[in-house]
């Protein structure tokens, strides 16, 4: 972690996205992708076991 971010967090800030925007970061939108007839967010979170199962199922349907 860089010193600027460390200082940002030590000052009690918790929104890393606000930190990034202050430094010129911009949000980029990615269209959903169609997999097996379903539209899927290409950057969905995998935080729970059921989300991991969903991601694994999607990978099984992708051409290699």
PDB file of N, CA, C, O and CB in Angstrom:
ATOM      1  N   UNK A   1       0.857  -1.164   0.000  1.00  0.00           N
ATOM      2  CA  UNK A   1       0.000   0.000   0.000  1.00  0.00           C
ATOM      3  C   UNK A   1       0.908   1.234   0.000  1.00  0.00           C
ATOM      4  O   UNK A   1       1.836   1.336   0.802  1.00  0.00           O
ATOM      5  CB  UNK A   1      -0.978  -0.006   1.232  1.00  0.00           C
ATOM      6  N   UNK A   2       0.626   2.157  -0.905  1.00  0.00           N
ATOM      7  CA  UNK A   2       1.432   3.363  -1.012  1.00  0.00           C
ATOM      8  C   UNK A   2       1.216   4.302   0.160  1.00  0.00           C
ATOM      9  O   UNK A   2       0.205   4.216   0.857  1.00  0.00           O
ATOM     10  CB  UNK A   2       1.124   4.078  -2.300  1.00  0.00           C
ATOM     11  N   UNK A   3       2.179   5.207   0.378  1.00  0.00           N
ATOM     12  CA  UNK A   3       2.081   6.121   1.527  1.00  0.00           C
ATOM     13  C   UNK A   3       0.864   7.036   1.446  1.00  0.00           C
ATOM     14  O   UNK A   3       0.289   7.374   2.480  1.00  0.00           O
ATOM     15  CB  UNK A   3       3.339   6.964   1.628  1.00  0.00           C
ATOM     16  N   UNK A   4       0.455   7.449   0.241  1.00  0.00           N
ATOM     17  CA  UNK A   4      -0.725   8.311   0.128  1.00  0.00           C
ATOM     18  C   UNK A   4      -1.978   7.600   0.606  1.00  0.00           C
ATOM     19  O   UNK A   4      -2.787   8.178   1.332  1.00  0.00           O
ATOM     20  CB  UNK A   4      -0.910   8.774  -1.313  1.00  0.00           C
ATOM     21  N   UNK A   5      -2.141   6.351   0.202  1.00  0.00           N
ATOM     22  CA  UNK A   5      -3.312   5.582   0.618  1.00  0.00           C
ATOM     23  C   UNK A   5      -3.256   5.305   2.116  1.00  0.00           C
ATOM     24  O   UNK A   5      -4.275   5.388   2.802  1.00  0.00           O
ATOM     25  CB  UNK A   5      -3.402   4.259  -0.170  1.00  0.00           C
ATOM     26  N   UNK A   6      -2.098   4.982   2.615  1.00  0.00           N
ATOM     27  CA  UNK A   6      -1.937   4.739   4.057  1.00  0.00           C
ATOM     28  C   UNK A   6      -2.378   5.965   4.844  1.00  0.00           C
ATOM     29  O   UNK A   6      -3.117   5.844   5.821  1.00  0.00           O
ATOM     30  CB  UNK A   6      -0.465   4.382   4.399  1.00  0.00           C
ATOM     31  N   UNK A   7      -1.931   7.139   4.427  1.00  0.00           N
ATOM     32  CA  UNK A   7      -2.305   8.384   5.105  1.00  0.00           C
ATOM     33  C   UNK A   7      -3.812   8.619   5.004  1.00  0.00           C
ATOM     34  O   UNK A   7      -4.448   9.011   5.983  1.00  0.00           O
ATOM     35  CB  UNK A   7      -1.537   9.582   4.502  1.00  0.00           C
ATOM     36  N   UNK A   8      -4.380   8.382   3.826  1.00  0.00           N
ATOM     37  CA  UNK A   8      -5.814   8.539   3.598  1.00  0.00           C
ATOM     38  C   UNK A   8      -6.604   7.697   4.612  1.00  0.00           C
ATOM     39  O   UNK A   8      -7.551   8.181   5.233  1.00  0.00           O
ATOM     40  CB  UNK A   8      -6.182   8.131   2.143  1.00  0.00           C
ATOM     41  N   UNK A   9      -6.199   6.436   4.765  1.00  0.00           N
ATOM     42  CA  UNK A   9      -6.886   5.535   5.683  1.00  0.00           C
ATOM     43  C   UNK A   9      -6.673   5.939   7.139  1.00  0.00           C
ATOM     44  O   UNK A   9      -7.599   5.858   7.946  1.00  0.00           O
ATOM     45  CB  UNK A   9      -6.412   4.109   5.467  1.00  0.00           C
ATOM     46  N   UNK A  10      -5.472   6.367   7.477  1.00  0.00           N
ATOM     47  CA  UNK A  10      -5.181   6.782   8.850  1.00  0.00           C
ATOM     48  C   UNK A  10      -5.963   8.034   9.250  1.00  0.00           C
ATOM     49  O   UNK A  10      -6.188   8.273  10.436  1.00  0.00           O
ATOM     50  CB  UNK A  10      -3.690   7.035   9.012  1.00  0.00           C
ATOM     51  N   UNK A  11      -6.375   8.830   8.265  1.00  0.00           N
ATOM     52  CA  UNK A  11      -7.173  10.022   8.538  1.00  0.00           C
ATOM     53  C   UNK A  11      -8.649   9.684   8.751  1.00  0.00           C
ATOM     54  O   UNK A  11      -9.478  10.573   8.946  1.00  0.00           O
ATOM     55  CB  UNK A  11      -7.030  11.018   7.396  1.00  0.00           C
ATOM     56  N   UNK A  12      -8.964   8.390   8.711  1.00  0.00           N
ATOM     57  CA  UNK A  12     -10.333   7.967   8.984  1.00  0.00           C
ATOM     58  C   UNK A  12     -11.194   7.775   7.751  1.00  0.00           C
ATOM     59  O   UNK A  12     -12.384   7.481   7.863  1.00  0.00           O
ATOM     60  CB  UNK A  12     -10.980   8.950   9.866  1.00  0.00           C
ATOM     61  N   UNK A  13     -10.609   7.938   6.583  1.00  0.00           N
ATOM     62  CA  UNK A  13     -11.360   7.715   5.351  1.00  0.00           C
ATOM     63  C   UNK A  13     -11.425   6.216   5.078  1.00  0.00           C
ATOM     64  O   UNK A  13     -10.479   5.478   5.352  1.00  0.00           O
ATOM     65  CB  UNK A  13     -10.712   8.471   4.151  1.00  0.00           C
ATOM     66  N   UNK A  14     -12.557   5.784   4.535  1.00  0.00           N
ATOM     67  CA  UNK A  14     -12.724   4.358   4.297  1.00  0.00           C
ATOM     68  C   UNK A  14     -13.129   4.037   2.861  1.00  0.00           C
ATOM     69  O   UNK A  14     -13.145   2.866   2.481  1.00  0.00           O
ATOM     70  CB  UNK A  14     -13.748   3.807   5.242  1.00  0.00           C
ATOM     71  N   UNK A  15     -13.449   5.024   2.073  1.00  0.00           N
ATOM     72  CA  UNK A  15     -13.897   4.783   0.701  1.00  0.00           C
ATOM     73  C   UNK A  15     -12.704   4.892  -0.245  1.00  0.00           C
ATOM     74  O   UNK A  15     -12.291   5.983  -0.637  1.00  0.00           O
ATOM     75  CB  UNK A  15     -15.017   5.788   0.295  1.00  0.00           C
ATOM     76  N   UNK A  16     -12.175   3.745  -0.592  1.00  0.00           N
ATOM     77  CA  UNK A  16     -11.007   3.715  -1.474  1.00  0.00           C
ATOM     78  C   UNK A  16     -11.380   4.255  -2.852  1.00  0.00           C
ATOM     79  O   UNK A  16     -10.528   4.799  -3.554  1.00  0.00           O
ATOM     80  CB  UNK A  16     -10.443   2.276  -1.591  1.00  0.00           C
ATOM     81  N   UNK A  17     -12.664   4.109  -3.251  1.00  0.00           N
ATOM     82  CA  UNK A  17     -13.072   4.662  -4.551  1.00  0.00           C
ATOM     83  C   UNK A  17     -12.961   6.182  -4.557  1.00  0.00           C
ATOM     84  O   UNK A  17     -12.607   6.765  -5.581  1.00  0.00           O
ATOM     85  CB  UNK A  17     -14.514   4.239  -4.890  1.00  0.00           C
ATOM     86  N   UNK A  18     -13.255   6.834  -3.438  1.00  0.00           N
ATOM     87  CA  UNK A  18     -13.104   8.287  -3.350  1.00  0.00           C
ATOM     88  C   UNK A  18     -11.633   8.663  -3.461  1.00  0.00           C
ATOM     89  O   UNK A  18     -11.287   9.650  -4.109  1.00  0.00           O
ATOM     90  CB  UNK A  18     -13.700   8.825  -2.026  1.00  0.00           C
ATOM     91  N   UNK A  19     -10.778   7.885  -2.837  1.00  0.00           N
ATOM     92  CA  UNK A  19      -9.328   8.103  -2.938  1.00  0.00           C
ATOM     93  C   UNK A  19      -8.886   8.011  -4.399  1.00  0.00           C
ATOM     94  O   UNK A  19      -8.136   8.857  -4.886  1.00  0.00           O
ATOM     95  CB  UNK A  19      -8.552   7.067  -2.071  1.00  0.00           C
ATOM     96  N   UNK A  20      -9.355   6.985  -5.081  1.00  0.00           N
ATOM     97  CA  UNK A  20      -8.969   6.777  -6.482  1.00  0.00           C
ATOM     98  C   UNK A  20      -9.475   7.911  -7.372  1.00  0.00           C
ATOM     99  O   UNK A  20      -8.753   8.382  -8.250  1.00  0.00           O
ATOM    100  CB  UNK A  20      -9.508   5.433  -6.991  1.00  0.00           C
ATOM    101  N   UNK A  21     -10.712   8.348  -7.148  1.00  0.00           N
ATOM    102  CA  UNK A  21     -11.272   9.440  -7.965  1.00  0.00           C
ATOM    103  C   UNK A  21     -10.494  10.734  -7.772  1.00  0.00           C
ATOM    104  O   UNK A  21     -10.325  11.504  -8.717  1.00  0.00           O
ATOM    105  CB  UNK A  21     -12.750   9.667  -7.615  1.00  0.00           C
ATOM    106  N   UNK A  22     -10.021  10.979  -6.555  1.00  0.00           N
ATOM    107  CA  UNK A  22      -9.218  12.181  -6.301  1.00  0.00           C
ATOM    108  C   UNK A  22      -7.923  12.154  -7.102  1.00  0.00           C
ATOM    109  O   UNK A  22      -7.330  13.199  -7.373  1.00  0.00           O
ATOM    110  CB  UNK A  22      -8.905  12.312  -4.802  1.00  0.00           C
ATOM    111  N   UNK A  23      -7.495  10.979  -7.472  1.00  0.00           N
ATOM    112  CA  UNK A  23      -6.248  10.827  -8.208  1.00  0.00           C
ATOM    113  C   UNK A  23      -6.458  10.580  -9.697  1.00  0.00           C
ATOM    114  O   UNK A  23      -5.548  10.148 -10.403  1.00  0.00           O
ATOM    115  CB  UNK A  23      -5.452   9.703  -7.624  1.00  0.00           C
ATOM    116  N   UNK A  24      -7.688  10.865 -10.166  1.00  0.00           N
ATOM    117  CA  UNK A  24      -7.954  10.831 -11.599  1.00  0.00           C
ATOM    118  C   UNK A  24      -8.556   9.546 -12.142  1.00  0.00           C
ATOM    119  O   UNK A  24      -8.732   9.416 -13.354  1.00  0.00           O
ATOM    120  CB  UNK A  24      -6.717  11.088 -12.306  1.00  0.00           C
ATOM    121  N   UNK A  25      -8.873   8.603 -11.283  1.00  0.00           N
ATOM    122  CA  UNK A  25      -9.490   7.364 -11.765  1.00  0.00           C
ATOM    123  C   UNK A  25     -10.894   7.667 -12.289  1.00  0.00           C
ATOM    124  O   UNK A  25     -11.583   8.546 -11.771  1.00  0.00           O
ATOM    125  CB  UNK A  25      -9.546   6.290 -10.634  1.00  0.00           C
ATOM    126  N   UNK A  26     -11.299   6.945 -13.299  1.00  0.00           N
ATOM    127  CA  UNK A  26     -12.637   7.090 -13.849  1.00  0.00           C
ATOM    128  C   UNK A  26     -13.315   5.727 -13.886  1.00  0.00           C
ATOM    129  O   UNK A  26     -12.661   4.691 -14.009  1.00  0.00           O
ATOM    130  CB  UNK A  26     -12.592   7.721 -15.261  1.00  0.00           C
ATOM    131  N   UNK A  27     -14.635   5.751 -13.778  1.00  0.00           N
ATOM    132  CA  UNK A  27     -15.413   4.526 -13.841  1.00  0.00           C
ATOM    133  C   UNK A  27     -15.610   4.134 -15.296  1.00  0.00           C
ATOM    134  O   UNK A  27     -15.868   4.987 -16.145  1.00  0.00           O
ATOM    135  CB  UNK A  27     -16.772   4.694 -13.128  1.00  0.00           C
ATOM    136  N   UNK A  28     -15.491   2.861 -15.578  1.00  0.00           N
ATOM    137  CA  UNK A  28     -15.671   2.342 -16.928  1.00  0.00           C
ATOM    138  C   UNK A  28     -16.780   1.307 -16.885  1.00  0.00           C
ATOM    139  O   UNK A  28     -16.769   0.412 -16.039  1.00  0.00           O
ATOM    140  CB  UNK A  28     -14.347   1.729 -17.490  1.00  0.00           C
ATOM    141  N   UNK A  29     -17.738   1.427 -17.795  1.00  0.00           N
ATOM    142  CA  UNK A  29     -18.859   0.508 -17.830  1.00  0.00           C
ATOM    143  C   UNK A  29     -18.576  -0.617 -18.817  1.00  0.00           C
ATOM    144  O   UNK A  29     -18.140  -0.368 -19.941  1.00  0.00           O
ATOM    145  CB  UNK A  29     -20.154   1.244 -18.203  1.00  0.00           C
ATOM    146  N   UNK A  30     -18.822  -1.840 -18.403  1.00  0.00           N
ATOM    147  CA  UNK A  30     -18.693  -3.003 -19.271  1.00  0.00           C
ATOM    148  C   UNK A  30     -20.080  -3.599 -19.452  1.00  0.00           C
ATOM    149  O   UNK A  30     -20.791  -3.852 -18.479  1.00  0.00           O
ATOM    150  CB  UNK A  30     -17.691  -4.057 -18.682  1.00  0.00           C
ATOM    151  N   UNK A  31     -20.454  -3.816 -20.692  1.00  0.00           N
ATOM    152  CA  UNK A  31     -21.746  -4.423 -21.006  1.00  0.00           C
ATOM    153  C   UNK A  31     -21.804  -5.841 -20.436  1.00  0.00           C
ATOM    154  O   UNK A  31     -20.789  -6.536 -20.392  1.00  0.00           O
ATOM    155  CB  UNK A  31     -21.988  -4.442 -22.540  1.00  0.00           C
ATOM    156  N   UNK A  32     -22.979  -6.263 -20.006  1.00  0.00           N
ATOM    157  CA  UNK A  32     -23.135  -7.666 -19.604  1.00  0.00           C
ATOM    158  C   UNK A  32     -22.832  -8.582 -20.790  1.00  0.00           C
ATOM    159  O   UNK A  32     -23.005  -8.192 -21.945  1.00  0.00           O
ATOM    160  CB  UNK A  32     -24.571  -7.930 -19.064  1.00  0.00           C
ATOM    161  N   UNK A  33     -22.388  -9.781 -20.502  1.00  0.00           N
ATOM    162  CA  UNK A  33     -22.099 -10.759 -21.554  1.00  0.00           C
ATOM    163  C   UNK A  33     -23.141 -11.865 -21.483  1.00  0.00           C
ATOM    164  O   UNK A  33     -23.644 -12.195 -20.408  1.00  0.00           O
ATOM    165  CB  UNK A  33     -20.653 -11.343 -21.409  1.00  0.00           C
ATOM    166  N   UNK A  34     -23.457 -12.429 -22.633  1.00  0.00           N
ATOM    167  CA  UNK A  34     -24.453 -13.493 -22.680  1.00  0.00           C
ATOM    168  C   UNK A  34     -23.750 -14.835 -22.589  1.00  0.00           C
ATOM    169  O   UNK A  34     -22.871 -15.147 -23.393  1.00  0.00           O
ATOM    170  CB  UNK A  34     -25.305 -13.404 -23.970  1.00  0.00           C
ATOM    171  N   UNK A  35     -24.146 -15.624 -21.602  1.00  0.00           N
ATOM    172  CA  UNK A  35     -23.620 -16.974 -21.399  1.00  0.00           C
ATOM    173  C   UNK A  35     -24.820 -17.893 -21.218  1.00  0.00           C
ATOM    174  O   UNK A  35     -25.634 -17.705 -20.314  1.00  0.00           O
ATOM    175  CB  UNK A  35     -22.639 -17.046 -20.156  1.00  0.00           C
ATOM    176  N   UNK A  36     -24.913 -18.873 -22.076  1.00  0.00           N
ATOM    177  CA  UNK A  36     -26.019 -19.826 -21.995  1.00  0.00           C
ATOM    178  C   UNK A  36     -27.371 -19.107 -21.961  1.00  0.00           C
ATOM    179  O   UNK A  36     -28.282 -19.513 -21.240  1.00  0.00           O
ATOM    180  CB  UNK A  36     -25.863 -20.714 -20.754  1.00  0.00           C
ATOM    181  N   UNK A  37     -27.486 -18.036 -22.751  1.00  0.00           N
ATOM    182  CA  UNK A  37     -28.744 -17.308 -22.840  1.00  0.00           C
ATOM    183  C   UNK A  37     -29.020 -16.342 -21.708  1.00  0.00           C
ATOM    184  O   UNK A  37     -30.064 -15.691 -21.701  1.00  0.00           O
ATOM    185  CB  UNK A  37     -29.839 -18.260 -22.910  1.00  0.00           C
ATOM    186  N   UNK A  38     -28.109 -16.228 -20.745  1.00  0.00           N
ATOM    187  CA  UNK A  38     -28.291 -15.316 -19.611  1.00  0.00           C
ATOM    188  C   UNK A  38     -27.295 -14.172 -19.718  1.00  0.00           C
ATOM    189  O   UNK A  38     -26.148 -14.373 -20.117  1.00  0.00           O
ATOM    190  CB  UNK A  38     -28.120 -16.062 -18.258  1.00  0.00           C
ATOM    191  N   UNK A  39     -27.741 -12.962 -19.358  1.00  0.00           N
ATOM    192  CA  UNK A  39     -26.829 -11.824 -19.302  1.00  0.00           C
ATOM    193  C   UNK A  39     -26.135 -11.823 -17.950  1.00  0.00           C
ATOM    194  O   UNK A  39     -26.783 -11.862 -16.904  1.00  0.00           O
ATOM    195  CB  UNK A  39     -27.582 -10.483 -19.541  1.00  0.00           C
ATOM    196  N   UNK A  40     -24.809 -11.778 -17.985  1.00  0.00           N
ATOM    197  CA  UNK A  40     -23.993 -11.866 -16.769  1.00  0.00           C
ATOM    198  C   UNK A  40     -23.083 -10.640 -16.685  1.00  0.00           C
ATOM    199  O   UNK A  40     -22.481 -10.234 -17.679  1.00  0.00           O
ATOM    200  CB  UNK A  40     -23.150 -13.183 -16.754  1.00  0.00           C
ATOM    201  N   UNK A  41     -22.992 -10.060 -15.495  1.00  0.00           N
ATOM    202  CA  UNK A  41     -22.037  -8.978 -15.239  1.00  0.00           C
ATOM    203  C   UNK A  41     -20.636  -9.580 -15.313  1.00  0.00           C
ATOM    204  O   UNK A  41     -20.331 -10.498 -14.551  1.00  0.00           O
ATOM    205  CB  UNK A  41     -22.295  -8.288 -13.836  1.00  0.00           C
ATOM    206  N   UNK A  42     -19.769  -9.088 -16.216  1.00  0.00           N
ATOM    207  CA  UNK A  42     -18.441  -9.701 -16.350  1.00  0.00           C
ATOM    208  C   UNK A  42     -17.551  -9.512 -15.120  1.00  0.00           C
ATOM    209  O   UNK A  42     -16.496 -10.139 -15.029  1.00  0.00           O
ATOM    210  CB  UNK A  42     -17.744  -9.131 -17.555  1.00  0.00           C
ATOM    211  N   UNK A  43     -17.951  -8.669 -14.186  1.00  0.00           N
ATOM    212  CA  UNK A  43     -17.146  -8.424 -12.992  1.00  0.00           C
ATOM    213  C   UNK A  43     -17.950  -8.668 -11.717  1.00  0.00           C
ATOM    214  O   UNK A  43     -17.784  -7.948 -10.733  1.00  0.00           O
ATOM    215  CB  UNK A  43     -16.607  -6.994 -13.003  1.00  0.00           C
ATOM    216  N   UNK A  44     -18.821  -9.680 -11.726  1.00  0.00           N
ATOM    217  CA  UNK A  44     -19.609  -9.917 -10.532  1.00  0.00           C
ATOM    218  C   UNK A  44     -18.708 -10.406  -9.395  1.00  0.00           C
ATOM    219  O   UNK A  44     -17.666 -11.021  -9.622  1.00  0.00           O
ATOM    220  CB  UNK A  44     -20.727 -10.937 -10.816  1.00  0.00           C
ATOM    221  N   UNK A  45     -19.139 -10.115  -8.176  1.00  0.00           N
ATOM    222  CA  UNK A  45     -18.360 -10.496  -6.994  1.00  0.00           C
ATOM    223  C   UNK A  45     -18.513 -11.978  -6.692  1.00  0.00           C
ATOM    224  O   UNK A  45     -19.572 -12.569  -6.902  1.00  0.00           O
ATOM    225  CB  UNK A  45     -18.789  -9.670  -5.781  1.00  0.00           C
ATOM    226  N   UNK A  46     -17.446 -12.553  -6.201  1.00  0.00           N
ATOM    227  CA  UNK A  46     -17.477 -13.936  -5.735  1.00  0.00           C
ATOM    228  C   UNK A  46     -17.032 -13.910  -4.279  1.00  0.00           C
ATOM    229  O   UNK A  46     -15.850 -14.050  -3.964  1.00  0.00           O
ATOM    230  CB  UNK A  46     -16.555 -14.885  -6.616  1.00  0.00           C
ATOM    231  N   UNK A  47     -18.020 -13.724  -3.396  1.00  0.00           N
ATOM    232  CA  UNK A  47     -17.729 -13.610  -1.969  1.00  0.00           C
ATOM    233  C   UNK A  47     -18.309 -14.751  -1.143  1.00  0.00           C
ATOM    234  O   UNK A  47     -17.886 -14.979  -0.009  1.00  0.00           O
ATOM    235  CB  UNK A  47     -18.254 -12.306  -1.450  1.00  0.00           C
ATOM    236  N   UNK A  48     -19.265 -15.458  -1.705  1.00  0.00           N
ATOM    237  CA  UNK A  48     -19.945 -16.522  -0.964  1.00  0.00           C
ATOM    238  C   UNK A  48     -19.847 -17.827  -1.740  1.00  0.00           C
ATOM    239  O   UNK A  48     -19.642 -17.805  -2.953  1.00  0.00           O
ATOM    240  CB  UNK A  48     -21.428 -16.156  -0.703  1.00  0.00           C
ATOM    241  N   UNK A  49     -19.987 -18.946  -1.073  1.00  0.00           N
ATOM    242  CA  UNK A  49     -19.882 -20.244  -1.765  1.00  0.00           C
ATOM    243  C   UNK A  49     -20.832 -20.368  -2.959  1.00  0.00           C
ATOM    244  O   UNK A  49     -20.455 -20.934  -3.985  1.00  0.00           O
ATOM    245  CB  UNK A  49     -20.162 -21.370  -0.787  1.00  0.00           C
ATOM    246  N   UNK A  50     -22.045 -19.853  -2.841  1.00  0.00           N
ATOM    247  CA  UNK A  50     -22.986 -19.961  -3.964  1.00  0.00           C
ATOM    248  C   UNK A  50     -22.544 -19.130  -5.161  1.00  0.00           C
ATOM    249  O   UNK A  50     -22.828 -19.490  -6.303  1.00  0.00           O
ATOM    250  CB  UNK A  50     -24.380 -19.527  -3.527  1.00  0.00           C
ATOM    251  N   UNK A  51     -21.848 -18.013  -4.909  1.00  0.00           N
ATOM    252  CA  UNK A  51     -21.316 -17.209  -6.012  1.00  0.00           C
ATOM    253  C   UNK A  51     -20.145 -17.930  -6.685  1.00  0.00           C
ATOM    254  O   UNK A  51     -19.978 -17.844  -7.902  1.00  0.00           O
ATOM    255  CB  UNK A  51     -20.868 -15.819  -5.503  1.00  0.00           C
ATOM    256  N   UNK A  52     -19.349 -18.627  -5.906  1.00  0.00           N
ATOM    257  CA  UNK A  52     -18.272 -19.431  -6.474  1.00  0.00           C
ATOM    258  C   UNK A  52     -18.849 -20.553  -7.330  1.00  0.00           C
ATOM    259  O   UNK A  52     -18.320 -20.857  -8.399  1.00  0.00           O
ATOM    260  CB  UNK A  52     -17.377 -20.011  -5.360  1.00  0.00           C
ATOM    261  N   UNK A  53     -19.921 -21.158  -6.867  1.00  0.00           N
ATOM    262  CA  UNK A  53     -20.584 -22.200  -7.654  1.00  0.00           C
ATOM    263  C   UNK A  53     -21.087 -21.634  -8.980  1.00  0.00           C
ATOM    264  O   UNK A  53     -20.957 -22.278 -10.021  1.00  0.00           O
ATOM    265  CB  UNK A  53     -21.753 -22.815  -6.860  1.00  0.00           C
ATOM    266  N   UNK A  54     -21.663 -20.426  -8.940  1.00  0.00           N
ATOM    267  CA  UNK A  54     -22.157 -19.789 -10.158  1.00  0.00           C
ATOM    268  C   UNK A  54     -21.008 -19.518 -11.131  1.00  0.00           C
ATOM    269  O   UNK A  54     -21.128 -19.776 -12.329  1.00  0.00           O
ATOM    270  CB  UNK A  54     -22.891 -18.478  -9.818  1.00  0.00           C
ATOM    271  N   UNK A  55     -19.903 -19.001 -10.615  1.00  0.00           N
ATOM    272  CA  UNK A  55     -18.748 -18.711 -11.467  1.00  0.00           C
ATOM    273  C   UNK A  55     -18.185 -19.994 -12.070  1.00  0.00           C
ATOM    274  O   UNK A  55     -17.820 -20.021 -13.245  1.00  0.00           O
ATOM    275  CB  UNK A  55     -17.658 -17.978 -10.666  1.00  0.00           C
ATOM    276  N   UNK A  56     -18.114 -21.041 -11.281  1.00  0.00           N
ATOM    277  CA  UNK A  56     -17.608 -22.325 -11.774  1.00  0.00           C
ATOM    278  C   UNK A  56     -18.501 -22.869 -12.886  1.00  0.00           C
ATOM    279  O   UNK A  56     -18.008 -23.397 -13.883  1.00  0.00           O
ATOM    280  CB  UNK A  56     -17.513 -23.346 -10.624  1.00  0.00           C
ATOM    281  N   UNK A  57     -19.813 -22.738 -12.714  1.00  0.00           N
ATOM    282  CA  UNK A  57     -20.748 -23.205 -13.737  1.00  0.00           C
ATOM    283  C   UNK A  57     -20.573 -22.410 -15.024  1.00  0.00           C
ATOM    284  O   UNK A  57     -20.636 -22.973 -16.117  1.00  0.00           O
ATOM    285  CB  UNK A  57     -22.196 -23.093 -13.237  1.00  0.00           C
ATOM    286  N   UNK A  58     -20.351 -21.095 -14.896  1.00  0.00           N
ATOM    287  CA  UNK A  58     -20.142 -20.264 -16.092  1.00  0.00           C
ATOM    288  C   UNK A  58     -18.880 -20.687 -16.834  1.00  0.00           C
ATOM    289  O   UNK A  58     -18.873 -20.742 -18.063  1.00  0.00           O
ATOM    290  CB  UNK A  58     -20.051 -18.774 -15.706  1.00  0.00           C
ATOM    291  N   UNK A  59     -17.825 -20.982 -16.103  1.00  0.00           N
ATOM    292  CA  UNK A  59     -16.577 -21.394 -16.734  1.00  0.00           C
ATOM    293  C   UNK A  59     -16.710 -22.717 -17.483  1.00  0.00           C
ATOM    294  O   UNK A  59     -16.055 -22.932 -18.502  1.00  0.00           O
ATOM    295  CB  UNK A  59     -15.489 -21.506 -15.694  1.00  0.00           C
ATOM    296  N   UNK A  60     -17.548 -23.584 -16.978  1.00  0.00           N
ATOM    297  CA  UNK A  60     -17.759 -24.871 -17.649  1.00  0.00           C
ATOM    298  C   UNK A  60     -18.381 -24.696 -19.032  1.00  0.00           C
ATOM    299  O   UNK A  60     -18.206 -25.552 -19.899  1.00  0.00           O
ATOM    300  CB  UNK A  60     -18.649 -25.770 -16.795  1.00  0.00           C
ATOM    301  N   UNK A  61     -19.104 -23.598 -19.250  1.00  0.00           N
ATOM    302  CA  UNK A  61     -19.781 -23.365 -20.522  1.00  0.00           C
ATOM    303  C   UNK A  61     -18.961 -22.537 -21.494  1.00  0.00           C
ATOM    304  O   UNK A  61     -19.398 -22.310 -22.622  1.00  0.00           O
ATOM    305  CB  UNK A  61     -21.093 -22.690 -20.280  1.00  0.00           C
ATOM    306  N   UNK A  62     -17.793 -22.083 -21.091  1.00  0.00           N
ATOM    307  CA  UNK A  62     -16.965 -21.250 -21.951  1.00  0.00           C
ATOM    308  C   UNK A  62     -16.101 -22.112 -22.862  1.00  0.00           C
ATOM    309  O   UNK A  62     -15.560 -23.127 -22.424  1.00  0.00           O
ATOM    310  CB  UNK A  62     -16.087 -20.317 -21.111  1.00  0.00           C
ATOM    311  N   UNK A  63     -15.967 -21.711 -24.143  1.00  0.00           N
ATOM    312  CA  UNK A  63     -15.067 -22.455 -25.027  1.00  0.00           C
ATOM    313  C   UNK A  63     -13.630 -22.314 -24.566  1.00  0.00           C
ATOM    314  O   UNK A  63     -13.232 -21.262 -24.065  1.00  0.00           O
ATOM    315  CB  UNK A  63     -15.206 -21.971 -26.476  1.00  0.00           C
ATOM    316  N   UNK A  64     -12.870 -23.346 -24.730  1.00  0.00           N
ATOM    317  CA  UNK A  64     -11.473 -23.329 -24.281  1.00  0.00           C
ATOM    318  C   UNK A  64     -10.559 -23.072 -25.446  1.00  0.00           C
ATOM    319  O   UNK A  64      -9.341 -23.020 -25.275  1.00  0.00           O
ATOM    320  CB  UNK A  64     -11.094 -24.646 -23.596  1.00  0.00           C
TER     321      UNK A  64
END
